[in-house]
Amino acid sequence: MSDHPDEPDIPLAPFPTAIPTNPFPPLEGEAAEPWLDDPVEDVTQDPPSDWIEAADAHDLPTASPESVNPLLALGRFAFPPGEPPDEEGVAARDRRWTSRIIVVATVFLLIFNAASIQNWSRQQAPGWVTTTVRRLADVWSEQMAQLGADQPRQTVRDGYEAARDADWPGEAIGSPDPG
């Protein structure tokens, strides 16, 4: 009986020391177990070392990136890089990138800064277009408020107003005494 409940009752056998026989038959003209054909070595002695006393680690060749990761080399072989784009191709790529950034920024501002559309439409001269924009902005702002998209803007606004209305210690210097 042992102190550990998960320990098996039967002691485990020591690790196998003999090499088991190969379950695969040898091919024609091949020795069945070539390691047995070698003369028996004395296992009590240490194996010969491949350590070179005069070796310096800085003398070893460094591996190139292709040999480090064979998947990268396969990817370069399967999908070789194309020709570099000419000036017209670079300009088209830059226009696509700029267009995407403008669209993303516009959508971001429409969602998170809907109150600015309302403020802008109220500052314009009255007319059919500005009235329509103002009404659409009111509905859009209400919808975004229901989603909670106005919370970041309101938090920044509240922080600004709190900082503006705070009593700063250096404020009394140079200002007239109110009392």
N, C-alpha and C positions, 0 to 999 in steps of 0.2 A: 504494500500500500504506500502511496506517495502523498506528499503534501499538495500536489497539483492535481485537480480533478480531471483536467484534459489530457493528462499524460497517459499514453497507452500502457496496458499491462505487460505487453510483450516488448522486451527491449529491441530497439532497432539494430539491425545488423550493421557492421562496419561498411564503409564505402567499398565498392568493388575494386579490386586491384588488378584483376585479370581483364584483358581486353576480350569482349565477347566475340564469338565467331560472326562473320559477316553473313547476313541473311540473303544477300544478293549473290548469285553465282557469277564466277569470273567470265569475262569475254574470252573468245578464242585467242590463244597465244598469250594470255595474260596469266601471271602467277596468281594463285588464289589469295594469298596474303603476303604481299611483297615485304612488309615490315618484318615478317618472320624469317625471311631468307637472309637478312643481315645477321652478321655475327652478334651474339648476345653481348650487350654492353654491361659494364659493372654499374649498377644503379646506386651503389653506395658513394661513388665519386660524383662531384659536381659536373654538370655538363660543360663542355668547352665554352668559354665566354667569347662574345663577339665585340667586347669592349676594346676600343683602341685607345691606348694610353695617350697618344699625341693628338687625339681628335679635338677639334674645336667646334662648338655648336654653330659658330658664325661661318664655318666653311661649308655647311650643308646647303644644298640648293633649295631655294624657296619655290613653293608650288605656285603655278600660275592660276588665276581665277577659274579658267576652264577646267583644269584638272581637279580643283577642289570640289566643285559641284557639277557632276555629270549631267544633271537635269538642265542647267543653264546651257551647257554645250549642246545638248540635244535640242533645246528650244531655239538656239541660234542656227542650228542646222535645219530644223523643220520650218522655222519662220525667220528667214534672213532679213536683216533690216533693209528697208527700201532706200531708194536714192534720196538724198537730202532735198527738201523742197526748194524751188527757186524763189525769187523775190515775190512773184505773184502768189505762190502758194503760201508763203509766210504771211503776206498781207491778208489773204483770205482767212487763214487760221487766227490771226490777231483780231479780225473783224468778228469772227464767230465767238471768240473768247469774250470780247468786249460786249457783244450783244447778250450773251448769257449772263454776264455780271450785271448789266443794266436791268434785265428781266428779274433776276433774283433780288436785287436791291429794291426794285419797284414793288414786288410782291411782299417783301419783308416790311417795307414802309406802309403799304396798304393794310397789312394785318396789325402791326404793332404801333402805328402812328396815325390811326384813323382820325383822331381829334384834329390833326393839322389840316386835313381836308376841310373839316367844318370851319375852322378858324379862317382859312384862306377864302372860302366861299362867302363868309360874312363880311370880309373886307372889300369885296368887289362891288362895283356899281350894280344896282338892282336891274334885273332884266330876266328874260325867259331862260337863258342858259345858266346864269348864276343861281336862279331860284331852283332850277332842276338839279344842279350840282349840289346845292345846299340840302335839298330834300333827300337825294340819294346818299349824301354824306351822313345825314342824321340816321337813316335806316342802317347804313353800313356800320356806323359807330355803335349803334345799339346791338347789332348782331355780334360784333367783336367783343363788346362788353359782356354779353351772355357767355361767350367762350372763355372769357378771362384774359383776352389778349391785351386789354388796356392796363392790366395790373403793373407790368414793368414800367410803363410810362408814368403811371400815377405814383409809384413808389419813388422814382427819381424826382418827380415834381414835388412830392411831399418833403423829401430830403432837402431839396433846394430851398423851399420856403422855410423849413425849420432852421436851416443855416443862415438864411437872410434875416430872419426875425430874432435870432439868438443874440444875447448880450455878449459882445466880445470884450475882453479885458482891455485891449489897447484902444478901444473906441473913444474913451473919455479924453485922450490926449489931443489937444488942438481944437476940440469942439466946445461950444459955449455951454455953460452950466444951465440945464433946463430948469432948476429950481431956485 
